[in-house]
Amino acid sequence: MKITVNGEAKQYEQAVVTVADLLVLEQVASPEMVSVQQNGDFVATEQFETTLIHDGDEIDFLFFMGGGSIPDFSNI
């Protein structure tokens, strides 16, 4: 099966059947913390086990990160 994952063309010899299978193959550490798009449409977390992946699909994993800086109030 040939699909695109995060913009990178990939080929899998294993049967990638669902989004959940792909998360395992891609070794995503915290799949419950990842948003997934399939061909531009978001897949609900509760549908990862049942959403089928087809040859030629484009899959994007979106990882949310906190960040920013803590302001320095020491000179106030």
N, C-alpha and C positions, 0 to 999 in steps of 0.2 A: 504494500500500500504506500502510495506517495501522497504526502500532505505537507503543508507549510506550517511550521510552528515558530511563532514569534519572528516571522519574516525569513526563516531559514528552511529551505527545502530539505525534507527528510524522507527517507524510505525505511519502512519497517518490514522485516520478514515475519515478525510475530503478528498475530491477529490483533489489531487495535480495533476494538469493537465499540467501546464507549469512551466518553470523556474521562471517566474514572480510570479506565485501563491506561489511557495516555498519561494521566498524572502519575501513575505508578511507573510506567516505562521511562518517563522523563525525570523520575526521582524527585518530584516536588515534595519538599519536606512537610509543609503544612497546607494540604489541599483545601482545608476548610477556610483558610485565610486568603485564597486566590480567587479572583474573578476570571471567568473564562468567556471568550468570545469565539463563536463558530461562524465563520463567513460574515463577520460584522455584527452578529446578534449575540447578546448576552445569554448565557446558559445559567439557569438558576441552580444554586448549589445542590438543592434536593433532587435535581434532574441529572446530575453527573453520572449516576449509575445506569440511567436509561437512555441518555442521549447518544445516538449512534453517530459515529464518524465515518465519512465516506471518502473514497479515493478522490484526491484533488481538493479536499477541504482546506480552508485556512483557519488555523487555531491560534489564538493569542491568549497568553497567560498574563494577567495584570496583577502585579504584586504591590500592595499598598504599604507604604512606609511612613512612619512618623518622622518628623525632623524639624529642622529650624534651629534657632539658637536662643539661648537664654539671655535676656538683656542684662547688661551690667548696671545695676543701680547703686553701686558703691560710691559714686561721686555725687549723689544727690543729697 
